[in-house]
Amino acid sequence: MKLLIATSNPGKMHEFRLLIDLPELELVAPSEIGLKLEVEENGATYAENAALKGRAFSSASGMLTLADDSGLEVEALGGLPGLRSARFVNEAGATDADRRRFLVAHLNGRLRPWTARFRCVVALVDSQGKVDLAEGVCDGEIVPQERGVNGFGYDPVFWIPGLGKTTAELDTIQKNQISHRARAVRAILPKIQEHLSKS
Ligand code: IMP
């Protein structure tokens, strides 16, 4: 059986491949089946956005599809950037590094720790359009100095106090032990296994 992962982010794809390692299940990226879809993430919640993406990719491919939506919630910023994490810098061509600098610039001068949380919702959508959802969170804090070169996005400034490292200093196996995406995926795994057992 094949499972389409509705992402064009190679960092996420790498995490998903290690997280969902089931016999007889092949994970497929949209680019591997020539599928290019831009889905407008205009939902009011992570769950709505994940379901929007999942439905669009599933109906375009006819495949069982896993989509995710995630974001970073910073306590001192009232939970921002949250749903707007990918568009936090409102400029065409802004990079992950620009978003990290913008975030730290917003926090500079505020009392530390800069408590924060990653949140992820995954949506599993079958070929009939049925949606199952699961959520995971990962608690940490934002640090002013970037550390580490692994991961993607905000990882170099997201510090896990219990480990004394940023998530960019963890390898994928270590990040998958604690991350928001890993927790959401683990919670949806039984639903994926149900589909496998029916196939
Ligand atoms: P989306 O889920 O692709 O919409 O991502 C939302 C934003 O959160 C993007 O800027 C990502 O880079 C960032 N983000 C999501 N998950 C992670 C993560 O595991 N590490 C670092 N940044 C992340």
Boltz pocket constraint, residues with backbone or C-beta under 6 A from the ligand:
constraints:
  - pocket:
      binder: B
      contacts: [[A, 9], [A, 68], [A, 69], [A, 70], [A, 71], [A, 72], [A, 82], [A, 83], [A, 85], [A, 86], [A, 87], [A, 96], [A, 99], [A, 118], [A, 151], [A, 152], [A, 153], [A, 154], [A, 155], [A, 167], [A, 179], [A, 181]]
      max_distance: 6.0
